[in-house]
Amino acid sequence: MSSINYSEKIPNNVNLSEDRALQRALESWQPDFINWWDDMGPEGTTDASVYLRTAVSVDPQGWAQFGHVKMRDYRWGIFLNPGQQDRKIHFGDHLGEDAWQDVPGEYRANLRRIIVTQGDTEPASVEQQRHLGLTAPSMYDLRNLFQINVEEGRHLWAMVYLLHKHFGRDGREEADALLQRRSGQEDNPRILQAFNEQTPDWLSFFMFTYFTDRDGKFQLCALAESAFDPLARTTKFMLTEEAHHMFVGESGVGRVINRTCQVMNELKTDDPKKLREAGVIDLPTLQRYLNFHFSVTIDLFGADESSNAATFYSTGLKGRYEEGKRTDDHQLRGQTYRVLNVVNGQLVEKEVPMLNALNEVLRDDYIKDSIAGVERWNKLIEKAGIPFRLKTPHKAFHRNIGALSGVKVSPEGQVVSEAEWAARHDEWLPSGADRAFVASLMGRVVEPGKFANWIAPPAMGINRQPVDFEYVRFN
């Protein structure tokens, strides 16, 4: 079960050839996927051979091999983690029962909605990143972008397989619709707002892969607990690939910080104007980008009080992050959790039933994880001897979902007036001038071993290759 069959038209480890109807249905979806890739995948890359990793097994030891591949020829496929014999449901109303191999009729609509929403984020991020290759700061970074793009494509395949196999005609229609929506399109946008935002430059890309792909990690971890066994097994393997996406974000921002600190020390200045004139991104601008991407991402967890979240948990569809490590009753009866509200212009906490606050529980787990990485960035600044700290803004800052939607709150967590928000908006979030400046730095550098002036080289290359390896061959 752990090895992947690459001799079939659709590589897989689910014995696809034994289900002829499903195989035919997926083979008829495949050309539409390739057409979507040609239309919306990375721009101007048809002939490039990219040093990509391809999954050859779902065993965590030695699961991928590396080699130069044209992205259009990448072998996307369907890979599930091995099944666990006699797996039991370990949370919710069905605690202790056998995990489901098929979709229970009464949970069909909710499960389909969960799978479609997850599936929709995968092609959306490829669409958002479509033009970035034209302004890559190095060949190393270009390769990392393309690796993320092909893996988002494979994660789309993962969800489409579940839709086709378990949801009949409805599932096939939903799988088709996943290729018809477009990020940012007015009449047929992607489902979640963060996936309709533009990713116009590489600083945005690094912030997106650090913060928004981390949301993906937490959502996938919650789905990996699911009582619906095929979904749990699919998302567990997706998590193996997702780790690289967050690495690209964390190391990318870290390299921007290293280069900025180097120039600050060379010029002996922290003046943003002088640093911009030297062609690097000043730390206050990095903080504003961080504020934007963090706040947009925490909205993805949904409303702080949600009857849907309670239903998904109680019915066993979606667990908590690391459900198995928690020591409560895994049914949350009579338990409460604190969520934020605004009363008389002040942020106040209120106790609500924990079942209804599960979006907030997951959001808080995510925030803790995000802060840990921001602290690693601060160590780089500290090491350079510069007295500046990046920090995540208050979770009520710049929120557009739930009870905090539209409330004006500073990054420090103070409720402010509309007038103060308007006056200080550009101090807290990237201004048009910030975005124009960052855009002005974006010029394509693709000679092996060369890097744009605003970013430091990585400490090491990919898969033990040197940093100046030919990661992309332009044929």
GUMITI-255798 format. One record per residue (C-alpha): x, y, z; residue in three letters. Coordinates in pm, whole numbers, padded with zeros to 5 digits, always signed. Layout:
XYZALA ...
END
This chain:
+00000+00000+00000MET +00289+00236+00068SER +00440+00232-00285SER +00285+00424-00573ILE +00211+00270-00912ASN +00353+00499-01183TYR +00275+00263-01471SER -00089+00379-01483GLU -00223+00690-01652LYS -00308+00828-01306ILE -00034+00727-01058PRO -00196+00594-00742ASN -00171+00361-00443ASN -00547+00297-00417VAL -00573+00010-00673ASN -00754+00239-00914LEU -00741-00018-01195SER -00972-00244-00995GLU -01253+00016-01010ASP -01300+00066-01383ARG -01589+00314-01357ALA -01396+00537-01117LEU -01082+00508-01328GLN -01272+00615-01641ARG -01435+00908-01460ALA -01100+01036-01328LEU -00931+00983-01665GLU -01198+01198-01824SER -01138+01470-01558TRP -00762+01459-01618GLN -00758+01653-01953PRO -00969+01928-01794ASP -00712+01951-01514PHE -00428+01981-01769ILE -00625+02250-01956ASN -00670+02437-01628TRP -00294+02405-01560TRP -00213+02539-01908ASP -00451+02834-01857ASP -00388+02917-01491MET -00063+02744-01388GLY +00275+02922-01370PRO +00308+03165-01658GLU +00562+03116-01935GLY +00701+02784-01810THR +00598+02535-02078THR +00950+02436-02180ASP +01132+02466-01848ALA +01262+02151-01676SER +01243+02193-01300VAL +01429+02000-01028TYR +01116+01868-00855LEU +01050+01606-00591ARG +00790+01347-00685THR +00624+01118-00432ALA +00720+00754-00490VAL +00586+00616-00162SER +00378+00722+00137VAL +00634+00581+00377ASP +00780+00881+00569PRO +01128+00732+00510GLN +01235+00793+00152GLY +00895+00899+00019TRP +01018+01123-00265ALA +01268+01126-00547GLN +01418+01432-00716PHE +01484+01501-01084GLY +01434+01752-01365HIS +01076+01738-01495VAL +00865+01965-01713LYS +00582+02078-01489MET +00313+01993-01741ARG +00449+01635-01740ASP +00454+01608-01361TYR +00287+01282-01253ARG +00003+01408-01038TRP -00185+01128-00870GLY -00381+00984-00578ILE -00189+00883-00266PHE -00338+00780+00067LEU -00151+00691+00384ASN -00180+00320+00468PRO -00501+00229+00650GLY -00483+00150+01019GLN -00647-00184+01090GLN -00956-00166+01315ASP -00925+00213+01344ARG -01180+00357+01587LYS -01347+00697+01597ILE -01180+00883+01882HIS -01400+01189+01940PHE -01759+01312+01913GLY -02090+01127+01947ASP -01954+00815+01769HIS -01654+00778+02003LEU -01535+00415+02012GLY -01721+00303+01698GLU -01538+00175+01387ASP -01410+00447+01153ALA -01619+00480+00836TRP -01490+00356+00502GLN -01797+00499+00328ASP -01988+00822+00380VAL -02287+00788+00618PRO -02593+00924+00437GLY -02686+01170+00712GLU -02342+01336+00700TYR -02305+01338+00324ARG -02377+01709+00264ALA -02149+01831+00542ASN -01861+01604+00441LEU -01892+01710+00080ARG -01884+02075+00184ARG -01567+02021+00392ILE -01391+01839+00105ILE -01496+02095-00157VAL -01382+02390+00060THR -01043+02226+00119GLN -01016+02127-00247GLY -01096+02481-00364ASP -00797+02633-00180THR -00547+02419-00374GLU -00597+02547-00732PRO -00672+02895-00590ALA -00320+02938-00455SER -00169+02826-00789VAL -00381+03095-00957GLU -00275+03357-00703GLN +00093+03273-00764GLN +00069+03243-01141ARG +00280+03549-01233HIS +00544+03521-00960LEU +00789+03323-01173GLY +00837+03632-01391LEU +00996+03820-01097THR +01180+03540-00911ALA +01470+03666-00697PRO +01678+03355-00781SER +01666+03021-00958MET +01655+02852-00616TYR +01340+03048-00525ASP +01187+02985-00866LEU +01225+02612-00813ARG +01063+02633-00469ASN +00767+02823-00612LEU +00719+02557-00880PHE +00746+02274-00627GLN +00467+02433-00424ILE +00256+02482-00738ASN +00274+02119-00851VAL +00199+01995-00498GLU -00106+02220-00469GLU -00214+02058-00795GLY -00170+01716-00638ARG -00366+01819-00330HIS -00649+01912-00565LEU -00630+01557-00705TRP -00653+01421-00348ALA -00987+01594-00288MET -01120+01519-00639VAL -01057+01147-00583TYR -01271+01155-00268LEU -01548+01347-00448LEU -01552+01103-00741HIS -01527+00788-00534LYS -01768+00868-00252HIS -02019+01129-00373PHE -02159+01003-00706GLY -02291+01257-00954ARG -02282+01540-00697ASP -01915+01471-00640GLY -01836+01470-01012ARG -02012+01804-01056GLU -01825+01953-00761GLU -01494+01824-00903ALA -01572+01998-01234ASP -01661+02321-01052ALA -01320+02319-00878LEU -01164+02385-01220LEU -01420+02651-01315GLN -01389+02897-01026ARG -01105+03146-01048ARG -00917+03333-00776SER -01035+03694-00761GLY -01288+03657-01042GLN -01595+03869-00981GLU -01867+03635-01107ASP -01715+03298-01005ASN -01456+03352-00727PRO -01291+03099-00499ARG -01490+03002-00187ILE -01269+03161+00084LEU -01182+03531+00065GLN -00810+03492+00147ALA -00782+03288-00175PHE -00921+03574-00381ASN -00649+03816-00262GLU -00364+03891-00501GLN -00012+03764-00436THR +00160+04042-00631PRO +00521+04013-00511ASP +00763+03773-00345TRP +00737+03928+00000LEU +00362+03859-00015SER +00438+03506-00137PHE +00673+03432+00153PHE +00421+03573+00402MET +00143+03372+00235PHE +00338+03046+00250THR +00433+03111+00613TYR +00092+03220+00742PHE -00171+03088+00499THR -00010+02751+00429ASP +00015+02716+00808ARG -00364+02754+00820ASP -00362+02466+00569GLY -00153+02261+00812LYS -00400+02317+01097PHE -00707+02247+00884GLN -00546+01929+00745LEU -00446+01818+01097CYS -00809+01861+01210ALA -00932+01662+00907LEU -00666+01392+00964ALA -00864+01307+01282GLU -01185+01249+01084SER -01407+00947+01140ALA -01428+00923+00759PHE -01114+00714+00713ASP -01032+00794+00346PRO -01032+01168+00429LEU -00807+01113+00734ALA -00560+00903+00531ARG -00554+01151+00239THR -00489+01455+00457THR -00213+01278+00652LYS -00015+01237+00332PHE -00092+01594+00222MET +00068+01712+00548LEU +00395+01543+00446THR +00408+01770+00139GLU +00273+02081+00317GLU +00579+02107+00545ALA +00794+02229+00253HIS +00549+02510+00176HIS +00582+02652+00527MET +00961+02610+00511PHE +00967+02825+00195VAL +00774+03098+00378GLY +00971+03091+00701GLU +01314+03071+00537SER +01213+03326+00269GLY +01117+03593+00524VAL +01425+03499+00727GLY +01650+03561+00426ARG +01484+03900+00362VAL +01552+03989+00729ILE +01916+03873+00705ASN +01979+04089+00398ARG +01809+04396+00551THR +02004+04360+00877CYS +02329+04323+00682GLN +02265+04652+00498VAL +02149+04825+00821MET +02483+04734+00978ASN +02685+04831+00671GLU +02516+05172+00647LEU +02479+05209+01026LYS +02117+05322+00987THR +01762+05214+01059ASP +01614+05494+00847ASP +01355+05328+00617PRO +01418+05590+00346LYS +01792+05521+00333LYS +01738+05146+00342LEU +01490+05165+00057ARG +01739+05374-00141GLU +01987+05089-00081ALA +01733+04848-00234GLY +01629+04645+00072VAL +01299+04611+00259ILE +01300+04800+00590ASP +01180+04616+00901LEU +00871+04837+00965PRO +00746+04745+00614THR +00802+04376+00694LEU +00593+04429+01009GLN +00304+04579+00807ARG +00309+04287+00562TYR +00313+04049+00858LEU +00010+04228+01011ASN -00183+04196+00686PHE -00113+03829+00615HIS -00161+03718+00975PHE -00498+03895+01009SER -00631+03776+00672VAL -00528+03419+00759THR -00684+03401+01105ILE -01016+03493+00943ASP -00991+03161+00754LEU -01072+02973+01075PHE -01427+03112+01061GLY -01655+03274+01315ALA -01550+03250+01681ASP -01888+03095+01767GLU -02010+02843+01513SER -02285+02583+01523SER -02127+02427+01211ASN -01800+02371+01399ALA -01997+02205+01681ALA -02179+01982+01432THR -01860+01883+01246PHE -01700+01780+01577TYR -01995+01603+01736SER -02062+01403+01420THR -01693+01302+01390GLY -01619+01484+01064LEU -01344+01715+01189LYS -01144+01691+01512GLY -00921+01933+01695ARG -00552+01983+01629TYR -00371+01685+01785GLU -00698+01543+01920GLU -00524+01223+02032GLY -00287+01411+02267LYS -00569+01582+02457ARG -00681+01439+02788THR -01048+01547+02813ASP -01354+01336+02731ASP -01326+01406+02350HIS -01695+01497+02351GLN -01667+01835+02528LEU -01993+01802+02715ARG -02035+02086+02962GLY -01696+02239+02874GLN -01653+02609+02796THR -01401+02830+02616TYR -01342+03205+02614ARG -01404+03410+02302VAL -01371+03785+02245LEU -01656+04027+02202ASN -01685+04405+02192VAL -01901+04564+02463VAL -01927+04943+02499ASN -01617+04995+02287GLY -01406+04750+02488GLN -01280+04400+02406LEU -01418+04158+02665VAL -01397+03781+02700GLU -01706+03568+02740LYS -01747+03199+02819GLU -01929+02994+02556VAL -01982+02618+02517PRO -01654+02477+02385MET -01831+02285+02108LEU -01945+02617+01962ASN -01599+02771+02003ALA -01398+02507+01815LEU -01300+02748+01537ASN -01153+02971+01808GLU -00973+02674+01970VAL -00808+02592+01636LEU -00732+02961+01571ARG -00560+02989+01911ASP -00352+02675+01843ASP -00254+02830+01508TYR -00160+03164+01667ILE +00074+02989+01915LYS +00245+02808+01627ASP +00273+03128+01420SER +00429+03322+01709ILE +00699+03054+01747ALA +00820+03120+01390GLY +00806+03497+01434VAL +01031+03452+01739GLU +01278+03263+01518ARG +01283+03568+01286TRP +01346+03789+01590ASN +01651+03579+01678LYS +01799+03668+01336LEU +01746+04040+01407ILE +01889+03999+01758GLU +02192+03813+01621LYS +02259+04110+01392ALA +02259+04333+01702GLY +01955+04536+01594ILE +01702+04649+01860PRO +01382+04574+01667PHE +01121+04305+01721ARG +00857+04173+01485LEU +00533+04067+01648LYS +00200+03921+01554THR -00082+04172+01598PRO -00367+04120+01845HIS -00615+03863+01715LYS -00893+04125+01703ALA -00689+04340+01459PHE -00822+04383+01103HIS -01085+04111+01129ARG -01362+04061+00875ASN -01540+03756+01011ILE -01738+03674+01326GLY -01810+03899+01625ALA -01497+04108+01561LEU -01582+04179+01198SER -01551+04546+01119GLY -01449+04650+01473VAL -01150+04886+01453LYS -00874+04750+01676VAL -00506+04850+01684SER -00229+04585+01654PRO -00185+04621+02033GLU -00552+04533+02094GLY -00702+04876+02166GLN -01044+04952+02018VAL -01000+05276+01817VAL -01235+05521+01645SER -01296+05524+01269GLU -01099+05849+01257ALA -00795+05703+01434GLU -00809+05391+01216TRP -00816+05605+00901ALA -00527+05820+01031ALA -00307+05525+01130ARG -00410+05262+00873HIS -00087+05306+00673ASP +00120+05270+00990GLU -00035+04927+01055TRP -00101+04775+00711LEU +00092+04796+00380PRO +00014+05124+00206SER -00004+05175-00169GLY +00345+05329-00144ALA +00477+05022+00043ASP +00338+04787-00219ARG +00473+05004-00502ALA +00818+05005-00340PHE +00824+04627-00292VAL +00700+04583-00650ALA +00985+04805-00771SER +01239+04556-00627LEU +01091+04264-00816MET +01319+04187-01111GLY +01389+03840-01243ARG +01722+03683-01139VAL +01764+03332-01278VAL +02139+03283-01325GLU +02244+02988-01104PRO +02383+03109-00770GLY +02281+03475-00819LYS +02027+03647-00590PHE +01833+03972-00602ALA +01981+04249-00387ASN +01691+04245-00135TRP +01726+03880-00024ILE +02014+03674+00118ALA +02108+03333-00027PRO +01986+03026+00166PRO +02221+02842+00402ALA +02200+02529+00185MET +02047+02406-00141GLY +01767+02158-00208ILE +01824+01785-00152ASN +02193+01838-00067ARG +02255+02016-00399GLN +02475+02329-00396PRO +02302+02668-00381VAL +02428+02745-00736ASP +02287+02420-00880PHE +02087+02452-01204GLU +01745+02406-01040TYR +01557+02517-01351VAL +01667+02446-01707ARG +01517+02684-01963PHE +01507+02474-02280ASN 
END
